[in-house]
Amino acid sequence: MRAFLASAIGVACAAALVLPTGAVAASATTAPATEPAPAPPGSTQSLPLAPLVPEGPGTDRAAGTAPRGLPPRDVRPFSLVGVVWDDAEAELHGTVQVRTRATGAAGWSGWQDVETHNHDHAADLGTAEREADKVRGSTAPLWVGDSDGVEVRVHPEEADGVRADTPTPLPGGLRLELVDPGDDPPAGSRDDDTTTNTEAETDAIDDPRTTTTVVLSAEEAASSAVNADLAPLGAAEVPALSRAETEEEVAFLGSKPHIGPRPRIVTRKGWGADEKLRQRSFVYTKRVKAAFVHHSATGNNYTCSQAPSVLRSIYRYHVKSSGWRDFGYNFAIDKCGNIYEGRAGGVAKPVLGAHTLGFNTNSTGIAVLGTYSKSKPPTAVVNAVARLTAWKLGLYGADPRAKTTLKSGGGNRYKKGTNVKLNVISGHRDGYVTDCPGNRLYSKLGATRTASARLQGR
């Protein structure tokens, strides 16, 4: 546990724990268990959106101002949709609506709105992740469940329900992204002491806390090793600890810390992240001074058993469709209160995320899966945010009821370089002009701060 605050040490440990390709290690107590078949990988279909009416010279619409869309069509199965465009700095001023057909069904859903204001969920301006050539503008993704038919329409911004005389042109290169999350990991790979060999090149690692050899790809080994102080290599979860056990783990800090009990956290291995998708290196900030709470705006039409599929879909959308280095948020929480590891790099470490434009440095981002503008978040969600922040902020000596100062990296609320005083537990809208995390979830943050501080023993 002593290395969890030292990013460089953590990365060095990860490298040291990975044996050379092709190495074989046998458990001293048992032979490796029979490997289940690997889960099929996910996929993305990317379809261009064409004008639905004529535009340009000789028409009554300027170029780029005609609605775009895709007529009803059959497609390969998918479960999540979103729209992307070429220029990451451009915003889509208008509406995006989709309707879908469930796989094997005859009827179609009603039209569903897709959240277009997603510009603020991103890496900070000027960072390597933000400036990468492959980064694109994007809507929030929407979870629609297993579907094989889709129709989409994108309308430019209107005034008072009537087409504006000079509507804002839509961004160029609009494409519909249809994401298939693939199957859940086989049951055997979700156990703490066995994992699935899904790559041709693997590393075999003996962990003294298990009775079985752990077989991982190089990317899986690196992602798991940064949590090796908290759970066995290849573990599907970081187990919960009591407050006394948690305090004992961090007692080396020199004084009795104010820290909440460590909650159970489903690891990337547990929800089936394809570690080949992300960039291989981990990027860290200096510490964690604040936690920003978000909603994913992906809709509430999912079951908790589907949450791993939702996460794999968002992950693929962030990386393959939006061009980010990894899953944007540091953590995710489903409607049942289950907590998931997000961006790779270690759940106890100060991993630099892409969640709150302008304030990703020295913060952590927590996304509640769903849309909470009008829907009340379940009590389990509010409690999970309190548990997670009591532990994560406690690792860095932060009081959930206090305020802290962060320097803005630039956004629509604060100019770059502005020192901003924020609540240690803030909503996304506190750092950027946005609806996120939705009015109903934002209204719970006061109670969350109180509960989180109480769990820390304050």
C-alpha positions as CSV (number, residue, x, y, z in Angstrom):
1,M,0.0,0.0,0.0
2,R,2.9,2.4,0.6
3,A,3.4,3.0,-3.1
4,F,-0.1,4.0,-4.0
5,L,0.5,7.8,-3.7
6,A,3.7,7.6,-5.8
7,S,2.8,7.5,-9.5
8,A,6.3,6.8,-10.7
9,I,6.8,4.0,-8.2
10,G,3.4,2.5,-9.2
11,V,4.4,2.5,-12.9
12,A,7.8,1.0,-12.1
13,C,6.1,-1.7,-10.0
14,A,3.8,-2.4,-13.0
15,A,6.8,-2.9,-15.3
16,A,8.6,-5.1,-12.8
17,L,5.6,-7.4,-12.3
18,V,5.3,-8.2,-16.0
19,L,7.5,-11.1,-17.0
20,P,9.0,-11.3,-20.5
21,T,6.7,-12.5,-23.2
22,G,6.3,-16.2,-23.3
23,A,7.4,-16.7,-19.7
24,V,5.8,-19.5,-17.8
25,A,5.1,-19.6,-14.1
26,A,3.4,-22.3,-12.2
27,S,1.6,-22.0,-8.9
28,A,3.3,-23.7,-6.0
29,T,0.0,-25.1,-4.8
30,T,-2.3,-25.9,-7.7
31,A,-2.2,-26.3,-11.5
32,P,-3.9,-23.5,-13.5
33,A,-7.6,-23.8,-13.9
34,T,-9.1,-24.6,-17.4
35,E,-9.4,-21.4,-19.3
36,P,-12.9,-20.4,-20.5
37,A,-13.3,-19.2,-24.1
38,P,-12.5,-15.5,-24.4
39,A,-15.4,-13.1,-24.9
40,P,-15.9,-11.8,-28.4
41,P,-14.6,-8.2,-28.8
42,G,-16.9,-5.3,-29.4
43,S,-17.2,-3.3,-32.6
44,T,-18.2,0.1,-34.0
45,Q,-20.1,1.0,-37.1
46,S,-19.5,4.5,-38.4
47,L,-22.1,5.8,-40.9
48,P,-22.0,9.2,-42.6
49,L,-25.1,11.5,-42.2
50,A,-26.3,13.1,-45.4
51,P,-28.5,16.3,-45.9
52,L,-32.2,15.4,-45.6
53,V,-33.2,18.4,-47.9
54,P,-31.3,20.3,-50.6
55,E,-28.9,23.0,-49.5
56,G,-26.3,25.4,-51.0
57,P,-26.5,27.4,-54.3
58,G,-30.0,27.4,-55.9
59,T,-31.8,26.4,-52.7
60,D,-33.2,28.4,-49.7
61,R,-30.6,27.0,-47.3
62,A,-27.0,27.9,-46.9
63,A,-24.4,25.1,-47.1
64,G,-24.3,23.2,-43.8
65,T,-27.6,24.4,-42.5
66,A,-29.9,21.6,-43.9
67,P,-30.9,18.9,-41.4
68,R,-28.7,15.8,-41.6
69,G,-29.8,12.2,-41.0
70,L,-30.0,8.6,-41.9
71,P,-33.3,7.0,-43.1
72,P,-34.5,3.8,-41.3
73,R,-32.1,1.0,-42.1
74,D,-31.0,-2.4,-41.0
75,V,-27.5,-2.6,-39.4
76,R,-25.4,-5.1,-37.4
77,P,-26.4,-5.4,-33.8
78,F,-25.4,-2.5,-31.5
79,S,-26.4,-1.1,-28.1
80,L,-25.2,2.5,-27.9
81,V,-25.3,5.4,-30.3
82,G,-23.7,8.8,-30.6
83,V,-22.9,11.4,-33.3
84,V,-19.3,12.6,-34.0
85,W,-17.8,15.3,-36.2
86,D,-14.4,16.3,-37.5
87,D,-13.5,19.4,-35.5
88,A,-13.2,18.8,-31.7
89,E,-13.4,22.6,-31.1
90,A,-16.8,22.9,-32.9
91,E,-20.0,22.5,-31.1
92,L,-23.3,21.1,-32.4
93,H,-25.9,23.8,-32.0
94,G,-29.1,22.0,-32.7
95,T,-30.9,18.7,-31.8
96,V,-30.0,15.1,-32.4
97,Q,-32.7,12.4,-32.2
98,V,-32.6,8.7,-32.8
99,R,-35.1,5.8,-32.9
100,T,-34.1,2.2,-32.9
101,R,-35.5,-1.3,-33.4
102,A,-34.7,-3.9,-30.9
103,T,-32.9,-7.0,-32.3
104,G,-35.5,-9.5,-33.6
105,A,-38.4,-7.1,-33.1
106,A,-40.7,-5.6,-35.8
107,G,-41.6,-2.3,-34.2
108,W,-39.5,0.8,-33.6
109,S,-39.0,2.9,-30.5
110,G,-40.1,6.5,-30.2
111,W,-37.7,9.3,-30.9
112,Q,-35.1,9.8,-28.2
113,D,-33.0,12.9,-27.7
114,V,-29.2,12.7,-27.6
115,E,-27.4,15.1,-25.4
116,T,-25.5,17.4,-27.8
117,H,-23.6,19.6,-25.3
118,N,-20.7,17.2,-24.6
119,H,-17.9,19.6,-25.3
120,D,-17.2,20.0,-21.6
121,H,-16.5,16.3,-21.0
122,A,-13.0,16.3,-22.4
123,A,-9.3,16.6,-21.8
124,D,-8.0,20.1,-20.9
125,L,-7.0,22.5,-23.7
126,G,-3.4,22.3,-24.7
127,T,-2.8,18.8,-23.3
128,A,-1.4,16.0,-25.5
129,E,-4.7,14.2,-25.3
130,R,-6.7,17.2,-26.4
131,E,-4.4,18.1,-29.2
132,A,-4.1,14.6,-30.7
133,D,-5.0,14.5,-34.4
134,K,-7.6,11.8,-34.0
135,V,-9.7,13.8,-31.4
136,R,-13.2,14.6,-32.7
137,G,-16.3,16.5,-31.5
138,S,-19.0,14.3,-30.2
139,T,-22.4,14.1,-28.5
140,A,-22.9,12.2,-25.4
141,P,-23.5,8.5,-26.1
142,L,-27.0,7.1,-25.6
143,W,-27.6,3.5,-24.4
144,V,-30.5,1.9,-26.4
145,G,-30.0,-1.8,-25.7
146,D,-29.5,-4.6,-28.2
147,S,-30.8,-3.2,-31.5
148,D,-30.4,-3.9,-35.3
149,G,-32.2,-1.0,-36.8
150,V,-31.7,2.8,-36.6
151,E,-32.9,6.1,-37.9
152,V,-31.4,9.5,-36.9
153,R,-32.1,13.2,-37.6
154,V,-30.0,16.2,-36.8
155,H,-31.5,19.6,-37.0
156,P,-29.7,23.0,-36.7
157,E,-30.6,25.3,-33.9
158,E,-34.1,26.8,-34.2
159,A,-35.6,29.9,-32.7
160,D,-38.9,29.6,-30.8
161,G,-39.7,26.4,-32.6
162,V,-39.3,27.9,-36.0
163,R,-36.3,27.5,-38.3
164,A,-34.0,30.5,-37.8
165,D,-33.5,32.9,-40.7
166,T,-29.7,32.2,-40.5
167,P,-29.3,28.9,-38.6
168,T,-25.9,28.0,-37.3
169,P,-24.3,25.6,-39.7
170,L,-23.9,22.1,-38.4
171,P,-20.3,20.8,-37.9
172,G,-18.7,19.1,-40.8
173,G,-18.2,15.4,-41.1
174,L,-21.2,14.3,-39.1
175,R,-21.2,10.5,-38.6
176,L,-23.4,8.2,-36.6
177,E,-21.5,5.8,-34.3
178,L,-23.1,2.5,-33.4
179,V,-21.3,0.6,-30.7
180,D,-21.6,-3.1,-29.9
181,P,-20.0,-3.7,-26.4
182,G,-19.4,-7.4,-27.1
183,D,-20.2,-10.1,-24.6
184,D,-19.5,-10.0,-20.9
185,P,-16.3,-11.7,-19.7
186,P,-16.7,-15.4,-19.1
187,A,-17.7,-16.2,-15.5
188,G,-14.4,-17.9,-14.9
189,S,-12.5,-14.7,-15.8
190,R,-14.3,-12.7,-13.2
191,D,-12.9,-14.7,-10.3
192,D,-10.1,-13.2,-8.3
193,D,-7.8,-16.1,-8.8
194,T,-8.2,-17.0,-12.5
195,T,-8.2,-14.9,-15.7
196,T,-8.8,-15.5,-19.3
197,N,-5.9,-15.6,-21.8
198,T,-7.3,-13.4,-24.6
199,E,-4.1,-12.5,-26.4
200,A,-1.5,-14.4,-28.4
201,E,1.3,-12.8,-26.4
202,T,0.7,-13.2,-22.6
203,D,2.5,-13.0,-19.3
204,A,2.2,-15.6,-16.6
205,I,2.5,-14.2,-13.1
206,D,2.4,-15.9,-9.7
207,D,0.7,-13.8,-7.1
208,P,1.3,-15.1,-3.6
209,R,-2.2,-14.1,-2.6
210,T,-3.8,-16.6,-5.0
211,T,-3.6,-20.4,-5.5
212,T,-3.7,-20.2,-9.2
213,T,-1.3,-18.8,-11.9
214,V,-2.7,-15.6,-13.3
215,V,-2.4,-15.4,-17.1
216,L,-2.7,-11.9,-18.6
217,S,-1.9,-10.1,-21.8
218,A,0.8,-7.5,-21.4
219,E,-1.8,-4.7,-21.5
220,E,-4.0,-6.4,-18.9
221,A,-1.0,-7.0,-16.7
222,A,0.0,-3.4,-16.7
223,S,-3.6,-2.2,-16.0
224,S,-3.9,-4.7,-13.1
225,A,-0.4,-4.2,-11.6
226,V,-1.1,-0.6,-10.7
227,N,-3.7,-1.9,-8.3
228,A,-1.5,-4.7,-7.0
229,D,-1.2,-3.1,-3.5
230,L,-5.0,-3.4,-3.2
231,A,-6.0,-6.7,-4.9
232,P,-4.4,-9.8,-6.5
233,L,-3.2,-9.4,-10.1
234,G,-6.0,-10.1,-12.5
235,A,-8.7,-9.5,-9.9
236,A,-12.2,-8.7,-10.9
237,E,-12.6,-6.4,-8.0
238,V,-10.8,-4.4,-5.3
239,P,-12.4,-5.8,-2.1
240,A,-14.1,-3.5,0.5
241,L,-12.3,-2.9,3.8
242,S,-13.6,-1.8,7.2
243,R,-12.7,1.7,8.3
244,A,-10.2,0.1,10.8
245,E,-8.6,-2.0,8.1
246,T,-8.4,1.1,5.8
247,E,-6.8,3.2,8.5
248,E,-4.3,0.5,9.2
249,E,-3.3,0.4,5.6
250,V,-2.6,4.1,5.5
251,A,-1.2,4.4,9.0
252,F,2.3,4.9,7.6
253,L,1.3,8.5,6.6
254,G,2.3,9.5,10.2
255,S,-0.9,10.4,11.9
256,K,-4.4,9.0,12.1
257,P,-6.0,9.9,8.8
258,H,-9.5,11.0,8.2
259,I,-10.5,8.4,5.7
260,G,-13.6,6.4,4.9
261,P,-13.6,2.6,4.6
262,R,-12.4,1.5,1.2
263,P,-15.5,0.5,-0.9
264,R,-15.7,-2.5,-3.2
265,I,-14.6,-1.4,-6.7
266,V,-15.1,-3.5,-9.8
267,T,-11.9,-3.4,-11.8
268,R,-11.5,-2.9,-15.5
269,K,-10.9,-6.6,-15.7
270,G,-14.2,-7.1,-13.9
271,W,-16.2,-5.2,-16.4
272,G,-14.3,-6.5,-19.4
273,A,-12.3,-3.6,-20.6
274,D,-10.4,-4.3,-23.8
275,E,-6.9,-3.0,-22.7
276,K,-5.8,-3.0,-26.4
277,L,-8.0,0.0,-27.1
278,R,-6.4,2.5,-24.8
279,Q,-3.0,4.1,-25.0
280,R,-0.5,2.0,-23.2
281,S,1.0,4.6,-20.9
282,F,-0.6,6.0,-17.8
283,V,-0.8,9.8,-17.1
284,Y,-0.9,11.2,-13.6
285,T,-1.6,14.5,-11.9
286,K,0.1,15.5,-8.6
287,R,-2.7,14.9,-6.1
288,V,-6.5,14.8,-5.7
289,K,-7.9,18.0,-4.2
290,A,-11.5,17.7,-5.5
291,A,-14.0,15.2,-6.9
292,F,-16.3,16.3,-9.7
293,V,-19.6,14.4,-10.0
294,H,-21.2,13.8,-13.4
295,H,-24.1,12.0,-15.0
296,S,-23.2,10.1,-18.1
297,A,-26.3,11.3,-19.9
298,T,-26.6,7.9,-21.5
299,G,-30.2,7.4,-20.3
300,N,-31.7,5.2,-17.6
301,N,-32.9,2.3,-19.7
302,Y,-30.4,-0.2,-18.4
303,T,-30.4,-2.9,-15.7
304,C,-27.5,-3.1,-13.3
305,S,-26.5,-6.4,-14.8
306,Q,-26.0,-4.5,-18.1
307,A,-23.8,-1.9,-16.5
308,P,-20.5,-3.6,-17.6
309,S,-21.9,-3.6,-21.2
310,V,-22.7,0.1,-20.8
311,L,-19.2,0.8,-19.6
312,R,-17.5,-1.1,-22.4
313,S,-19.7,0.8,-24.9
314,I,-18.8,4.2,-23.4
315,Y,-15.1,3.2,-23.3
316,R,-15.1,2.2,-26.9
317,Y,-17.0,5.4,-27.9
318,H,-14.6,7.6,-25.9
319,V,-11.5,5.9,-27.5
320,K,-12.5,4.8,-31.0
321,S,-15.2,7.4,-31.8
322,S,-14.1,10.5,-29.9
323,G,-10.4,9.8,-30.2
324,W,-9.5,10.0,-26.4
325,R,-6.6,8.0,-24.9
326,D,-8.9,6.0,-22.6
327,F,-12.3,6.0,-20.8
328,G,-12.8,9.6,-19.7
329,Y,-14.0,9.3,-16.1
330,N,-11.9,8.0,-13.2
331,F,-14.8,6.1,-11.7
332,A,-18.4,5.1,-12.6
333,I,-21.3,4.2,-10.5
334,D,-24.4,2.3,-11.7
335,K,-28.0,2.8,-10.5
336,C,-27.6,0.0,-7.9
337,G,-24.6,1.8,-6.3
338,N,-21.9,-0.5,-7.7
339,I,-18.6,1.3,-8.1
340,Y,-16.3,0.7,-11.1
341,E,-12.8,1.6,-12.0
342,G,-12.7,4.0,-14.9
343,R,-9.5,5.3,-16.6
344,A,-6.6,3.0,-16.1
345,G,-3.7,3.8,-13.9
346,G,-4.7,2.7,-10.4
347,V,-7.8,3.4,-8.3
348,A,-5.8,4.9,-5.5
349,K,-3.5,7.0,-7.7
350,P,-4.0,10.5,-9.0
351,V,-4.8,9.5,-12.6
352,L,-5.4,12.4,-15.0
353,G,-8.8,12.0,-16.5
354,A,-10.9,13.7,-19.3
355,H,-14.1,14.6,-17.5
356,T,-14.2,18.3,-16.5
357,L,-12.8,20.6,-19.2
358,G,-10.5,23.1,-17.4
359,F,-10.3,21.2,-14.1
360,N,-8.9,17.7,-14.8
361,T,-5.7,18.5,-13.0
362,N,-5.6,17.6,-9.3
363,S,-9.1,16.2,-9.4
364,T,-11.0,12.9,-9.9
365,G,-14.1,12.5,-12.0
366,I,-17.1,10.3,-11.0
367,A,-19.8,9.5,-13.5
368,V,-23.1,8.2,-12.4
369,L,-24.5,6.0,-15.3
370,G,-27.8,7.5,-16.4
371,T,-29.5,10.9,-16.9
372,Y,-30.6,12.8,-13.8
373,S,-31.9,16.1,-15.1
374,K,-35.5,15.1,-14.3
375,S,-35.1,11.6,-12.7
376,K,-34.3,11.3,-9.0
377,P,-31.1,9.4,-8.4
378,P,-31.6,6.2,-6.3
379,T,-30.5,6.3,-2.7
380,A,-27.9,3.7,-3.5
381,V,-26.2,6.1,-6.0
382,V,-26.0,8.9,-3.5
383,N,-24.6,6.5,-0.8
384,A,-22.0,5.2,-3.3
385,V,-20.8,8.6,-4.2
386,A,-20.3,9.3,-0.5
387,R,-18.5,6.1,0.1
388,L,-16.2,6.5,-2.8
389,T,-15.3,10.1,-2.1
390,A,-14.8,9.5,1.7
391,W,-12.1,7.0,0.7
392,K,-10.5,8.6,-2.4
393,L,-10.4,12.1,-1.0
394,G,-9.2,10.7,2.4
395,L,-6.1,9.2,0.7
396,Y,-5.1,12.8,-0.1
397,G,-6.2,14.5,3.2
398,A,-9.2,16.3,1.6
399,D,-12.3,17.2,3.7
400,P,-15.5,16.6,1.7
401,R,-17.2,19.5,3.4
402,A,-14.4,22.0,2.7
403,K,-13.5,24.2,-0.2
404,T,-10.3,24.0,-2.3
405,T,-8.6,26.1,-5.0
406,L,-7.9,24.8,-8.5
407,K,-6.4,26.6,-11.4
408,S,-8.6,26.7,-14.5
409,G,-7.1,25.2,-17.6
410,G,-9.7,27.2,-19.7
411,G,-13.4,26.9,-20.3
412,N,-16.6,28.8,-20.7
413,R,-17.0,29.7,-17.0
414,Y,-13.4,30.5,-16.0
415,K,-10.6,31.8,-18.1
416,K,-7.3,29.8,-18.3
417,G,-5.1,30.6,-15.3
418,T,-7.9,31.7,-13.0
419,N,-7.6,30.4,-9.4
420,V,-11.1,29.2,-8.5
421,K,-12.4,28.2,-5.1
422,L,-14.6,25.2,-5.4
423,N,-16.3,22.7,-3.1
424,V,-14.1,19.6,-2.6
425,I,-17.1,17.6,-3.8
426,S,-18.4,19.6,-6.8
427,G,-20.8,19.1,-9.6
428,H,-19.5,19.4,-13.2
429,R,-21.6,22.6,-13.6
430,D,-19.5,24.2,-10.8
431,G,-16.5,24.3,-13.2
432,Y,-18.2,24.7,-16.5
433,V,-21.6,26.1,-17.8
434,T,-23.5,22.8,-18.3
435,D,-26.5,20.9,-17.1
436,C,-24.3,18.1,-15.9
437,P,-24.8,16.3,-13.5
438,G,-28.5,17.1,-13.9
439,N,-30.6,19.1,-11.5
440,R,-31.8,16.1,-9.5
441,L,-28.3,14.6,-8.9
442,Y,-26.8,18.1,-8.3
443,S,-29.3,18.7,-5.5
444,K,-28.0,15.7,-3.6
445,L,-24.4,16.9,-3.4
446,G,-24.9,18.8,-0.1
447,A,-26.1,15.6,1.6
448,T,-23.3,13.7,-0.1
449,R,-20.7,16.0,1.4
450,T,-22.1,15.5,4.9
451,A,-22.3,11.8,4.5
452,S,-18.8,11.5,3.0
453,A,-17.3,13.6,5.9
454,R,-19.1,11.4,8.5
455,L,-17.6,8.3,6.9
456,Q,-14.2,9.9,7.3
457,G,-14.8,10.4,11.0
458,R,-15.1,14.2,10.8
